[in-house]
Amino acid sequence: MRQCAIAFLALHAGLSFAQENAIESINANQQGSNIIVKVTMKNPISKPPIGFSITSPARIALDFAGTANGTGKSVQDIGMGDVRNVNLVQAGERSRLVFNLLRPLNYATSVDGKTVVVTIDSSGGVATPVSAAGLPVQRPAAAGKQNIKDVDFRRGANGEGRIVIDLPPDQVGVDVRQQGQSIIVDFQKAGLPDVLRRRLDVADFGTPVQTITTTPQGENVRMVIEPKGLWEHSAYQSDTQLVVEVKPIKEDPNKLVQGTQGYRGERLSLNFQNVEVRAVLQVIADFTGLNIITSDTVSGNLTLRLKDVPWDQALDIVMQAKGLDMRKNGTVLWIAPKDELLTKEKLELEQKAQIAELEPLKTETFQLNYQKAEAFKQVFGIDNAGSGDSKNRILSKRGSAVIDPRTNQLFVTDISSKLEEVRKLVQKTDIASKQVLIEARIVEADDKFSRNLGAKLGFSDMRGIRGGNVGYGVAGSTRAALTGNYQGVGEQTGQAEITDQSYIPNTQFVNLPAAGINGANPGSLAVSLFSAAANRFLNLELSALEADGKGKIISSPRVVTADQLKALIEQGTELPYQVATSSGATSIAFRKANLKLEVTPQITPDGNIILDVDVNKDSVGVETRAGFAIDTKHVKTQVLVENGGTVVLGGIFQQVERTNDTKVPLFGDIPVVGNLFKSTARTSDKTELLIFITPKVVAERISAR
């Protein structure tokens, strides 16, 4: 993959782009334990290039933005200390320098005019940047020891564990190495805050990493990563962030090396001229202490020159050169030509198949305790007559099975090996399902507010009744009377008879009282303004009523069910209504207005619970000509909840505000005084619905009881 990436970048290196700068030459020299690499640019640059490093394979990469490759080379040998060479690749308007190292080393960069100076410290310590003249670049001294900022753990998409360490701005020497079954990370001359001085248990994340322990050691800080199982690790650093990644490895019993990181055997050197293959294998057997069995068909000679390579790599090279393969059983290796191994394995399989055809059949009875026997029809591909399905792959060709629903038993007839497989299958599947208690809480809260204001206004002139002149003079002998309606005028002028029940209502010309609320009548206050002779009256009645109500309805259905089994619980009323039949007659049908909880739980391997929930909260609504309406509140969803945790499935918030004004035109619009000529009703209703659900895995001893 790395070769493909380099080839891809090299392919684009020849494209023409308008770069602002170019790399003209690369020179290297050694000063003590440091390797000084000078990169000469076409034009001066203002800041060092962006760089990062990785530990496996050991490399240092520097990115130059807006820069072309002006050297005409893609690889330049260095061969100093642990620095082998440098690759120069260009992609678009960006160029990258990749230093290939024999082991991870620290580096530092500095800019001196047109020269970028890269200092690689071969001693493994912190690299000090130098200028083009080879003099150290003075940096402002840091106030005290630099502390590690943060330690974080994350799980990758493929199950790998990633430890992310935020380093201080100043350079810190980092040494990552494997020691036994642990990974040791040393931070040189660094401090550790008290909040990071801890042991992290990350086993629940499902990665090879079990614990991460970070402690100070003198002037340094040490991190110990404890993985489990088969794994391989890699580390890379970008600016002030170090990432250590631990990947799981799937074991292959026919491989000497597990994983893709490389060969791990002890190194050896071999130099043979035209020597027999069997002799080379004997040398490797003596060197490793393994028991190597070589087939008689292994023959031929080879010339081999290997210097300081792992022994497992040398063995693979020999087998690939002579077309050999191996089978591993503990510390014993059987080496033979590939065709011979495949032929032998094929013969063994054919012999096993022939033995299975001749092996006597046995019958065994399996008593099922928790599963129903009918469930094994699909598992075994059998029917009630005992014949097996031709597509069945669990029983052999001669095998058969019969189920007995009455006793919940399974009778299987087959060879011994197949019976053992059936026995293991029954042991794994015939187990008690875990029970889950699901509790739902449906909370309905309402806050209702109503306020009604009104007024009655009337005028009465009683001068005519008490011997005076009625009304007011208009022109000459013409007079005018003022009252609430036509009947009231007649009562004042003597045209109509005055009664105890009619006089006061007939004198009102504004009759807009406050309306009642929930059957309650409003309170009122009456005021009258009259003359000294008590023969002219201006009557005013103010009425008001205010209602404030708060309510809460809590419904809490509960149900216990088995893992991955649907449960239903409901309570409510069935309402009758008439429906028309095909003959034209009517019949009675029923509709449910109830509280229903339907849920299917699924317990995950990490102890959480996935719920398929369907909650209904219905109630009887208003009555119509066709019957009662049903007010429905319904939630259907799927959620992931931790064991014993509570989650809000959904909520409905409804607010209704209404203001109604009933007034006399024109007069009701007059500020302040207009309130005497109108009636005002204001309502504000707030309703909120919340649905909570809490699943709990019932303990086995409680469910058994």
Secondary structure per residue as TSV (DSSP state, phi and psi in degrees):
chain	resnum	aa	ss	phi	psi
A	1	M	-	360.0	-40.1
A	2	R	H	-66.8	-37.5
A	3	Q	H	-64.6	-38.1
A	4	C	H	-64.3	-40.2
A	5	A	H	-65.3	-41.0
A	6	I	H	-65.9	-41.0
A	7	A	H	-64.3	-36.3
A	8	F	H	-67.0	-42.3
A	9	L	H	-68.0	-37.9
A	10	A	H	-66.7	-31.3
A	11	L	H	-64.9	-35.9
A	12	H	H	-87.1	-5.3
A	13	A	T	-66.0	-27.7
A	14	G	T	-85.4	-3.0
A	15	L	S	-70.8	151.4
A	16	S	-	-91.2	117.7
A	17	F	-	-131.2	159.3
A	18	A	-	-92.5	73.0
A	19	Q	-	-76.4	149.9
A	20	E	S	-81.7	-21.7
A	21	N	E	-144.2	174.2
A	22	A	E	-154.2	149.4
A	23	I	E	-89.6	119.9
A	24	E	E	-96.0	-35.5
A	25	S	E	-159.1	159.1
A	26	I	E	-133.2	122.6
A	27	N	E	-127.5	146.1
A	28	A	E	-134.4	145.6
A	29	N	E	-149.7	164.1
A	30	Q	E	-112.8	130.5
A	31	Q	E	-124.3	99.2
A	32	G	T	65.7	-122.8
A	33	S	T	-91.6	0.8
A	34	N	E	-100.8	143.2
A	35	I	E	-104.1	118.4
A	36	I	E	-102.5	117.9
A	37	V	E	-113.2	123.2
A	38	K	E	-107.0	121.4
A	39	V	E	-106.2	111.4
A	40	T	E	-90.3	126.6
A	41	M	E	-101.5	162.7
A	42	K	S	-73.1	-40.7
A	43	N	S	-126.0	155.0
A	44	P	-	-64.0	151.2
A	45	I	-	-120.5	156.8
A	46	S	S	-92.8	-26.4
A	47	K	S	-142.3	156.0
A	48	P	-	-65.1	157.4
A	49	P	-	-70.9	159.7
A	50	I	E	-76.6	134.0
A	51	G	E	-137.7	160.4
A	52	F	E	-152.6	164.4
A	53	S	E	-136.8	152.1
A	54	I	E	-129.8	155.8
A	55	T	E	-99.0	-25.6
A	56	S	T	-139.5	103.0
A	57	P	T	-72.6	158.1
A	58	A	E	-72.2	115.7
A	59	R	E	-148.4	156.7
A	60	I	E	-127.7	128.7
A	61	A	E	-120.5	135.4
A	62	L	E	-125.5	131.0
A	63	D	E	-107.9	127.6
A	64	F	E	-110.3	111.9
A	65	A	E	-80.2	143.6
A	66	G	T	60.5	37.5
A	67	T	E	-132.3	137.7
A	68	A	E	-104.0	165.9
A	69	N	E	-93.3	103.4
A	70	G	-	-99.9	6.3
A	71	T	S	-84.3	-21.4
A	72	G	S	77.4	8.7
A	73	K	-	-124.2	154.7
A	74	S	S	-110.8	-19.3
A	75	V	E	-138.0	137.6
A	76	Q	E	-135.3	124.2
A	77	D	E	-73.9	143.0
A	78	I	E	-118.3	-55.7
A	79	G	E	61.2	39.1
A	80	M	E	-123.1	124.2
A	81	G	T	59.5	-128.8
A	82	D	T	-94.2	9.2
A	83	V	E	-99.9	115.5
A	84	R	E	-83.1	-60.7
A	85	N	E	-157.2	-178.2
A	86	V	E	-135.7	132.3
A	87	N	E	-98.2	135.8
A	88	L	E	-119.2	112.8
A	89	V	E	-127.3	151.7
A	90	Q	E	-128.7	135.7
A	91	A	E	-136.5	111.1
A	92	G	T	66.8	-127.1
A	93	E	T	-99.0	17.5
A	94	R	E	-124.3	140.4
A	95	S	E	-121.3	147.8
A	96	R	E	-131.2	134.8
A	97	L	E	-102.9	127.1
A	98	V	E	-120.6	111.9
A	99	F	E	-89.9	122.2
A	100	N	E	-92.9	121.0
A	101	L	E	-114.0	160.0
A	102	L	S	-83.1	-23.7
A	103	R	S	-154.6	158.8
A	104	P	-	-63.4	132.7
A	105	L	-	-134.6	156.7
A	106	N	E	-89.1	154.3
A	107	Y	E	-142.0	165.3
A	108	A	E	-147.3	149.3
A	109	T	E	-124.8	152.8
A	110	S	E	-149.4	158.2
A	111	V	E	-117.7	128.2
A	112	D	E	-131.8	86.6
A	113	G	T	69.0	-118.8
A	114	K	T	-88.7	4.2
A	115	T	E	-114.0	130.4
A	116	V	E	-103.1	119.2
A	117	V	E	-103.6	121.2
A	118	V	E	-107.9	120.2
A	119	T	E	-106.3	119.2
A	120	I	E	-111.7	118.1
A	121	D	E	-87.0	109.6
A	122	S	T	-76.3	-11.5
A	123	S	T	-79.8	-11.0
A	124	G	S	90.2	-0.9
A	125	G	S	-88.9	-165.7
A	126	V	-	-76.9	129.2
A	127	A	-	-79.4	141.2
A	128	T	-	-108.7	123.2
A	129	P	-	-67.1	145.7
A	130	V	B	-126.7	163.6
A	131	S	-	-88.2	179.9
A	132	A	T	-64.4	-25.7
A	133	A	T	-83.0	-1.6
A	134	G	S	88.7	7.8
A	135	L	-	-92.4	143.3
A	136	P	B	-61.8	141.5
A	137	V	-	-88.5	122.2
A	138	Q	-	-77.6	126.9
A	139	R	-	-110.3	151.0
A	140	P	-	-61.0	134.6
A	141	A	-	-68.9	138.0
A	142	A	-	-78.1	144.2
A	143	A	S	-78.8	95.6
A	144	G	S	82.1	-177.1
A	145	K	-	-73.7	139.3
A	146	Q	-	-79.2	130.8
A	147	N	B	-97.3	147.6
A	148	I	-	-68.6	134.1
A	149	K	-	-81.3	-45.1
A	150	D	E	-159.4	153.3
A	151	V	E	-130.5	121.8
A	152	D	E	-129.9	152.8
A	153	F	E	-125.4	136.9
A	154	R	E	-138.1	153.2
A	155	R	E	-104.2	128.4
A	156	G	-	-79.9	172.6
A	157	A	T	-67.4	-26.7
A	158	N	T	-103.1	20.5
A	159	G	S	84.9	9.8
A	160	E	-	-84.9	151.0
A	161	G	E	-100.0	133.0
A	162	R	E	-120.7	120.7
A	163	I	E	-101.6	117.1
A	164	V	E	-108.9	120.2
A	165	I	E	-114.8	122.7
A	166	D	E	-88.5	115.4
A	167	L	-	-90.6	161.8
A	168	P	-	-69.0	163.3
A	169	P	S	-59.3	-40.0
A	170	D	S	-73.0	150.5
A	171	Q	-	-65.4	136.5
A	172	V	-	-124.3	131.3
A	173	G	E	-70.0	131.4
A	174	V	E	-124.3	131.8
A	175	D	E	-126.2	113.3
A	176	V	E	-110.6	124.3
A	177	R	E	-150.7	157.0
A	178	Q	E	-97.0	131.3
A	179	Q	E	-129.8	102.2
A	180	G	T	66.9	-126.2
A	181	Q	T	-100.4	20.4
A	182	S	E	-123.8	160.1
A	183	I	E	-113.1	124.0
A	184	I	E	-106.6	128.7
A	185	V	E	-122.4	116.6
A	186	D	E	-107.4	129.4
A	187	F	E	-108.3	113.9
A	188	Q	E	-83.0	134.2
A	189	K	T	52.1	54.4
A	190	A	-	-133.8	153.8
A	191	G	B	-105.7	164.5
A	192	L	-	-131.4	117.9
A	193	P	-	-63.7	156.0
A	194	D	G	-61.4	-31.9
A	195	V	G	-69.4	-21.9
A	196	L	G	-97.4	-4.0
A	197	R	-	-82.9	86.3
A	198	R	S	-157.4	174.0
A	199	R	E	-120.2	115.7
A	200	L	E	-93.1	126.7
A	201	D	E	-100.6	106.6
A	202	V	-	-115.6	25.3
A	203	A	G	-65.6	-27.3
A	204	D	G	-72.5	-9.8
A	205	F	G	-77.8	-10.0
A	206	G	-	73.8	33.1
A	207	T	S	-116.8	169.2
A	208	P	S	-61.3	-23.9
A	209	V	E	-74.1	128.4
A	210	Q	E	-103.2	-51.6
A	211	T	E	-137.7	154.5
A	212	I	E	-132.8	116.2
A	213	T	E	-115.9	123.8
A	214	T	E	-119.9	121.6
A	215	T	E	-140.8	151.3
A	216	P	E	-79.6	146.6
A	217	Q	E	-135.5	92.9
A	218	G	T	64.5	-122.8
A	219	E	T	-86.3	-3.7
A	220	N	E	-112.3	174.2
A	221	V	E	-126.9	133.4
A	222	R	E	-118.7	134.8
A	223	M	E	-116.7	128.3
A	224	V	E	-113.8	118.5
A	225	I	E	-105.7	123.3
A	226	E	E	-108.0	99.5
A	227	P	E	-87.5	173.7
A	228	K	-	-137.7	143.3
A	229	G	S	82.8	-153.8
A	230	L	S	-92.6	129.8
A	231	W	E	-156.6	167.7
A	232	E	E	-143.7	152.6
A	233	H	E	-127.2	157.2
A	234	S	E	-145.8	157.3
A	235	A	E	-142.1	142.8
A	236	Y	E	-146.6	151.6
A	237	Q	E	-126.9	132.6
A	238	S	E	-130.0	113.8
A	239	D	T	55.0	-113.9
A	240	T	T	-105.8	25.4
A	241	Q	E	-128.9	126.7
A	242	L	E	-110.9	130.6
A	243	V	E	-120.6	123.1
A	244	V	E	-109.6	120.7
A	245	E	E	-114.6	129.6
A	246	V	E	-118.0	115.3
A	247	K	E	-104.6	142.6
A	248	P	E	-76.5	152.1
A	249	I	-	-122.3	132.7
A	250	K	-	-86.3	124.4
A	251	E	-	-77.1	134.5
A	252	D	-	-116.4	112.4
A	253	P	T	-65.8	-16.8
A	254	N	T	-94.0	11.6
A	255	K	-	-116.6	141.6
A	256	L	S	-75.8	-33.1
A	257	V	S	-111.6	127.6
A	258	Q	-	-98.8	126.5
A	259	G	S	105.0	-177.0
A	260	T	S	-118.0	5.3
A	261	Q	S	-72.9	-31.2
A	262	G	-	145.7	-178.6
A	263	Y	-	-82.3	144.2
A	264	R	-	-123.8	5.9
A	265	G	S	-70.0	164.9
A	266	E	-	-65.7	141.0
A	267	R	E	-78.3	146.6
A	268	L	E	-146.7	168.2
A	269	S	E	-125.2	133.7
A	270	L	E	-127.4	134.9
A	271	N	E	-142.6	98.3
A	272	F	E	-125.4	141.8
A	273	Q	E	-118.3	111.4
A	274	N	E	53.1	56.3
A	275	V	E	-109.3	154.5
A	276	E	E	-67.4	145.8
A	277	V	H	-63.3	-38.8
A	278	R	H	-62.4	-32.5
A	279	A	H	-69.8	-38.5
A	280	V	H	-64.4	-41.8
A	281	L	H	-64.3	-34.7
A	282	Q	H	-66.4	-38.3
A	283	V	H	-63.0	-43.5
A	284	I	H	-65.4	-37.9
A	285	A	H	-63.7	-42.5
A	286	D	H	-65.4	-35.8
A	287	F	H	-71.8	-38.4
A	288	T	H	-93.9	-22.8
A	289	G	-	81.4	8.8
A	290	L	-	-79.9	156.7
A	291	N	E	-93.7	109.7
A	292	I	E	-109.4	121.7
A	293	I	E	-105.2	122.1
A	294	T	E	-108.8	132.1
A	295	S	-	-67.7	152.9
A	296	D	T	-64.3	-21.3
A	297	T	T	-82.4	-5.2
A	298	V	-	-78.1	117.1
A	299	S	-	-151.2	179.3
A	300	G	-	103.1	167.4
A	301	N	E	-118.1	163.1
A	302	L	E	-154.8	158.2
A	303	T	E	-109.6	125.8
A	304	L	E	-137.1	130.4
A	305	R	E	-136.8	103.4
A	306	L	E	-124.1	134.1
A	307	K	E	-122.7	119.0
A	308	D	E	55.1	57.5
A	309	V	E	-120.6	153.9
A	310	P	E	-61.9	145.6
A	311	W	H	-66.2	-32.5
A	312	D	H	-68.5	-31.9
A	313	Q	H	-69.7	-39.1
A	314	A	H	-62.8	-39.5
A	315	L	H	-64.9	-41.0
A	316	D	H	-63.5	-39.0
A	317	I	H	-63.7	-43.2
A	318	V	H	-63.3	-44.7
A	319	M	H	-66.5	-39.6
A	320	Q	H	-66.4	-36.0
A	321	A	H	-69.2	-30.0
A	322	K	H	-110.3	11.6
A	323	G	T	66.2	37.4
A	324	L	E	-103.4	164.3
A	325	D	E	-143.6	169.7
A	326	M	E	-141.4	160.8
A	327	R	E	-128.6	133.3
A	328	K	E	-109.8	133.4
A	329	N	E	-138.7	95.2
A	330	G	T	68.7	-121.4
A	331	T	T	-100.8	14.6
A	332	V	E	-109.8	129.0
A	333	L	E	-114.1	127.8
A	334	W	E	-107.5	117.2
A	335	I	E	-113.6	129.8
A	336	A	E	-157.4	167.4
A	337	P	E	-59.8	148.8
A	338	K	H	-58.3	-44.8
A	339	D	H	-62.4	-38.2
A	340	E	H	-65.8	-41.3
A	341	L	H	-64.8	-42.9
A	342	L	H	-65.0	-40.5
A	343	T	H	-65.0	-41.9
A	344	K	H	-64.1	-43.1
A	345	E	H	-65.1	-36.8
A	346	K	H	-64.6	-42.1
A	347	L	H	-63.7	-39.4
A	348	E	H	-63.3	-41.2
A	349	L	H	-65.3	-40.5
A	350	E	H	-65.2	-39.0
A	351	Q	H	-63.7	-40.1
A	352	K	H	-64.0	-38.8
A	353	A	H	-65.4	-40.0
A	354	Q	H	-66.5	-39.1
A	355	I	H	-63.4	-38.5
A	356	A	H	-64.5	-30.0
A	357	E	H	-72.5	-27.6
A	358	L	H	-102.7	-14.3
A	359	E	S	-65.5	137.7
A	360	P	-	-66.1	148.2
A	361	L	-	-87.2	150.0
A	362	K	E	-130.5	155.5
A	363	T	E	-119.3	134.3
A	364	E	E	-135.9	144.5
A	365	T	E	-105.3	133.3
A	366	F	E	-118.6	120.0
A	367	Q	E	-91.0	121.4
A	368	L	-	-93.4	131.2
A	369	N	S	-100.3	-38.2
A	370	Y	S	-115.1	-35.2
A	371	Q	S	-88.1	152.5
A	372	K	-	-83.2	144.2
A	373	A	G	-63.2	-32.3
A	374	E	G	-62.0	-24.2
A	375	A	G	-65.8	-20.4
A	376	F	H	-87.6	1.1
A	377	K	H	-62.6	-47.0
A	378	Q	H	-72.8	-30.4
A	379	V	H	-67.6	-44.4
A	380	F	H	-97.6	-10.2
A	381	G	T	66.7	46.0
A	382	I	B	-118.4	163.7
A	383	D	-	-121.5	179.6
A	384	N	T	-67.4	-20.6
A	385	A	T	-79.7	-10.4
A	386	G	-	95.8	-1.5
A	387	S	-	-83.7	146.0
A	388	G	B	-93.1	152.5
A	389	D	-	-74.7	144.0
A	390	S	T	-65.5	-22.6
A	391	K	T	-89.4	2.6
A	392	N	-	-67.3	133.2
A	393	R	-	-118.7	4.9
A	394	I	S	-92.8	-48.9
A	395	L	S	-86.6	159.1
A	396	S	-	-75.3	178.9
A	397	K	T	-63.7	-31.7
A	398	R	T	-92.1	-3.6
A	399	G	-	-78.7	156.0
A	400	S	E	-152.3	162.8
A	401	A	E	-149.3	147.4
A	402	V	E	-133.1	139.1
A	403	I	E	-109.4	150.4
A	404	D	E	-124.5	98.4
A	405	P	T	-62.3	-29.3
A	406	R	T	-65.3	-46.5
A	407	T	T	-97.3	-2.1
A	408	N	T	56.2	49.2
A	409	Q	E	-120.7	157.7
A	410	L	E	-125.6	125.3
A	411	F	E	-109.9	117.6
A	412	V	E	-119.4	132.6
A	413	T	E	-119.4	119.5
A	414	D	E	-170.8	-176.9
A	415	I	-	-74.4	168.6
A	416	S	H	-63.3	-41.6
A	417	S	H	-64.4	-38.8
A	418	K	H	-70.9	-36.1
A	419	L	H	-62.7	-35.8
A	420	E	H	-66.2	-38.5
A	421	E	H	-64.5	-41.5
A	422	V	H	-64.3	-39.9
A	423	R	H	-61.5	-43.6
A	424	K	H	-65.6	-37.7
A	425	L	H	-64.9	-42.6
A	426	V	H	-65.5	-39.2
A	427	Q	H	-63.6	-34.0
A	428	K	H	-81.2	-31.1
A	429	T	H	-97.0	-29.9
A	430	D	S	-87.3	70.6
A	431	I	S	-129.4	157.4
A	432	A	-	-71.9	133.7
A	433	S	-	-77.3	145.1
A	434	K	-	-71.4	145.9
A	435	Q	E	-99.4	144.7
A	436	V	E	-126.4	129.3
A	437	L	E	-97.2	120.6
A	438	I	E	-112.4	123.6
A	439	E	E	-119.5	124.8
A	440	A	E	-112.5	140.4
A	441	R	E	-124.7	118.7
A	442	I	E	-108.8	114.8
A	443	V	E	-111.9	121.4
A	444	E	E	-116.3	118.0
A	445	A	E	-122.1	137.3
A	446	D	E	-135.0	147.0
A	447	D	E	-133.1	109.4
A	448	K	E	-115.5	136.9
A	449	F	E	-137.4	132.0
A	450	S	E	-137.5	141.5
A	451	R	E	-144.3	127.3
A	452	N	E	-122.3	133.0
A	453	L	E	-128.1	140.5
A	454	G	E	-156.1	172.1
A	455	A	E	-150.2	151.4
A	456	K	E	-122.9	134.1
A	457	L	E	-135.7	127.1
A	458	G	E	-146.7	158.2
A	459	F	E	-129.4	135.2
A	460	S	E	-131.5	133.7
A	461	D	E	-118.7	112.3
A	462	M	-	-108.8	17.9
A	463	R	T	-68.1	-34.8
A	464	G	T	-68.5	-34.4
A	465	I	T	-69.5	-31.3
A	466	R	T	-101.4	21.1
A	467	G	T	93.5	2.9
A	468	G	S	-96.2	-171.4
A	469	N	-	-90.5	135.4
A	470	V	-	-84.8	139.9
A	471	G	S	78.6	-160.1
A	472	Y	E	-127.9	144.3
A	473	G	E	-71.5	138.5
A	474	V	E	-111.5	-63.4
A	475	A	E	-148.0	116.4
A	476	G	T	68.5	-125.4
A	477	S	T	-91.7	5.7
A	478	T	E	-83.8	136.3
A	479	R	E	-127.0	158.8
A	480	A	E	-131.4	138.4
A	481	A	-	-107.9	148.2
A	482	L	-	-127.1	124.3
A	483	T	-	-158.6	-167.4
A	484	G	S	-79.3	-38.5
A	485	N	S	-150.6	-176.7
A	486	Y	H	-62.4	-38.7
A	487	Q	H	-67.7	-38.4
A	488	G	H	-65.3	-36.4
A	489	V	H	-63.5	-42.5
A	490	G	H	-64.0	-34.5
A	491	E	H	-69.3	-34.8
A	492	Q	H	-73.3	-37.8
A	493	T	H	-89.1	-1.0
A	494	G	T	86.0	6.1
A	495	Q	S	-76.1	-25.1
A	496	A	S	-126.7	151.6
A	497	E	-	-77.6	136.4
A	498	I	-	-89.4	129.7
A	499	T	-	-120.3	164.1
A	500	D	T	-67.2	-26.8
A	501	Q	T	-89.8	-15.8
A	502	S	T	-111.6	-16.8
A	503	Y	H	-69.3	-51.7
A	504	I	H	-64.4	-49.0
A	505	P	H	-60.9	-30.5
A	506	N	H	-76.4	-13.9
A	507	T	T	-92.4	-4.2
A	508	Q	E	-82.9	130.4
A	509	F	E	-110.5	-1.9
A	510	V	E	-133.5	117.3
A	511	N	E	-132.9	77.4
A	512	L	E	-127.6	71.0
A	513	P	-	-76.6	164.8
A	514	A	-	-70.1	139.6
A	515	A	-	-80.7	155.5
A	516	G	-	-76.4	159.8
A	517	I	B	-127.8	123.9
A	518	N	T	55.1	38.9
A	519	G	T	81.4	1.9
A	520	A	B	-98.3	137.3
A	521	N	-	-84.3	147.1
A	522	P	-	-74.7	157.5
A	523	G	E	-81.4	154.7
A	524	S	E	-139.8	158.9
A	525	L	E	-140.6	123.2
A	526	A	E	-109.4	137.8
A	527	V	E	-132.4	138.7
A	528	S	E	-127.7	135.1
A	529	L	E	-115.5	119.2
A	530	F	E	-139.4	165.9
A	531	S	-	-79.0	171.8
A	532	A	T	-66.3	-31.1
A	533	A	T	-82.7	0.6
A	534	A	S	54.7	41.8
A	535	N	-	-120.4	-2.9
A	536	R	E	-133.6	129.4
A	537	F	E	-130.0	137.5
A	538	L	E	-117.4	107.4
A	539	N	E	-101.2	138.5
A	540	L	E	-136.6	130.9
A	541	E	E	-128.1	121.4
A	542	L	E	-103.6	131.9
A	543	S	E	-128.4	144.7
A	544	A	E	-151.5	148.7
A	545	L	E	-152.0	133.6
A	546	E	E	-132.8	136.0
A	547	A	E	-130.1	134.3
A	548	D	E	-133.7	116.6
A	549	G	E	-130.9	140.0
A	550	K	E	-130.6	137.0
A	551	G	E	-144.9	157.3
A	552	K	E	-145.5	131.3
A	553	I	E	-120.0	124.0
A	554	I	E	-118.1	121.8
A	555	S	E	-114.1	134.0
A	556	S	-	-134.8	78.8
A	557	P	-	-77.0	144.0
A	558	R	E	-132.3	147.0
A	559	V	E	-152.9	144.6
A	560	V	E	-114.2	132.4
A	561	T	E	-145.9	167.2
A	562	A	E	-84.2	163.0
A	563	D	T	-59.8	129.9
A	564	Q	T	61.9	29.3
A	565	L	-	-124.0	128.5
A	566	K	-	-70.5	138.9
A	567	A	E	-126.7	148.3
A	568	L	E	-139.8	131.8
A	569	I	E	-139.8	135.1
A	570	E	E	-148.9	154.9
A	571	Q	E	-151.7	135.3
A	572	G	E	170.6	-150.6
A	573	T	E	-130.2	143.3
A	574	E	E	-104.8	122.5
A	575	L	E	-99.2	130.6
A	576	P	E	-82.1	147.0
A	577	Y	E	-153.4	158.2
A	578	Q	E	-90.8	139.8
A	579	V	E	-131.0	150.4
A	580	A	E	-88.2	139.8
A	581	T	-	-96.6	174.6
A	582	S	T	-66.7	-24.8
A	583	S	T	-83.8	-4.2
A	584	G	S	97.9	-11.5
A	585	A	-	-79.8	176.0
A	586	T	E	-116.4	151.7
A	587	S	E	-137.9	167.9
A	588	I	E	-101.2	127.3
A	589	A	E	-121.2	167.0
A	590	F	E	-126.2	141.8
A	591	R	E	-122.8	143.0
A	592	K	E	-90.9	134.9
A	593	A	E	-122.5	92.1
A	594	N	E	-142.0	174.1
A	595	L	E	-101.4	119.8
A	596	K	E	-130.7	136.0
A	597	L	E	-125.0	116.7
A	598	E	E	-122.0	122.4
A	599	V	E	-145.7	144.9
A	600	T	E	-126.6	110.1
A	601	P	E	-91.0	153.8
A	602	Q	E	-140.0	116.9
A	603	I	E	-84.0	123.2
A	604	T	-	-83.6	161.2
A	605	P	T	-59.7	-27.7
A	606	D	T	-88.7	9.9
A	607	G	S	93.4	-3.5
A	608	N	-	-83.2	174.7
A	609	I	E	-131.8	127.3
A	610	I	E	-97.2	128.2
A	611	L	E	-119.3	128.0
A	612	D	E	-98.1	108.1
A	613	V	E	-115.9	137.5
A	614	D	E	-135.2	109.8
A	615	V	E	-118.1	129.0
A	616	N	E	-120.5	135.3
A	617	K	E	-131.7	91.2
A	618	D	-	-103.6	152.6
A	619	S	E	-145.6	160.0
A	620	V	E	-73.9	127.5
A	621	G	E	-98.5	-150.5
A	622	V	E	-73.1	157.2
A	623	E	E	-91.2	130.7
A	624	T	E	-116.5	176.5
A	625	R	T	-64.8	-29.9
A	626	A	T	-87.1	-6.4
A	627	G	E	133.8	-170.1
A	628	F	E	-78.5	141.2
A	629	A	E	-82.7	157.7
A	630	I	E	-119.5	120.6
A	631	D	E	-84.2	121.5
A	632	T	-	-114.1	136.5
A	633	K	-	-130.0	120.6
A	634	H	E	-137.8	133.2
A	635	V	E	-132.9	129.4
A	636	K	E	-136.7	120.6
A	637	T	E	-160.2	176.1
A	638	Q	E	-128.9	129.0
A	639	V	E	-134.9	157.2
A	640	L	E	-112.1	119.6
A	641	V	E	-127.6	141.4
A	642	E	-	-73.4	156.9
A	643	N	T	-61.5	121.2
A	644	G	T	84.1	-3.1
A	645	G	-	-83.5	165.9
A	646	T	-	-122.9	136.3
A	647	V	E	-131.4	145.8
A	648	V	E	-90.9	114.2
A	649	L	E	-72.1	-40.0
A	650	G	E	-176.8	166.5
A	651	G	E	-150.1	146.5
A	652	I	E	-125.7	121.2
A	653	F	E	-115.6	124.9
A	654	Q	E	-129.6	130.8
A	655	Q	E	-131.5	126.9
A	656	V	E	-121.8	121.4
A	657	E	E	-122.0	131.1
A	658	R	E	-141.8	136.1
A	659	T	E	-129.3	123.8
A	660	N	E	-118.6	125.9
A	661	D	E	-115.4	125.6
A	662	T	E	-116.5	118.7
A	663	K	E	-145.3	164.4
A	664	V	-	-81.9	128.3
A	665	P	T	-53.8	142.8
A	666	L	T	72.6	-55.2
A	667	F	G	-68.6	-33.8
A	668	G	G	-71.3	-12.9
A	669	D	G	-93.5	-2.8
A	670	I	S	-72.6	130.6
A	671	P	T	-58.1	140.4
A	672	V	T	64.0	-63.0
A	673	V	G	-65.5	-25.9
A	674	G	G	-63.5	-19.1
A	675	N	G	-65.6	-19.8
A	676	L	G	-78.9	-11.4
A	677	F	G	-115.3	22.1
A	678	K	E	-153.5	163.5
A	679	S	E	-122.1	132.1
A	680	T	E	-119.6	131.5
A	681	A	E	-126.8	126.3
A	682	R	E	-127.8	130.4
A	683	T	E	-129.6	145.8
A	684	S	E	-142.6	110.9
A	685	D	E	-115.9	126.8
A	686	K	E	-120.1	127.8
A	687	T	E	-131.0	133.8
A	688	E	E	-134.7	134.1
A	689	L	E	-122.2	126.7
A	690	L	E	-128.9	139.5
A	691	I	E	-122.4	116.9
A	692	F	E	-107.6	146.5
A	693	I	E	-139.7	137.8
A	694	T	E	-132.3	112.1
A	695	P	E	-97.6	144.7
A	696	K	E	-138.8	132.4
A	697	V	E	-78.4	121.3
A	698	V	E	-75.4	133.2
A	699	A	-	-61.6	147.8
A	700	E	H	-62.4	-37.6
A	701	R	H	-69.2	-31.6
A	702	I	H	-73.1	-42.7
A	703	S	H	-67.0	-34.9
A	704	A	H	-67.6	-36.0
A	705	R	-	-68.3	360.0
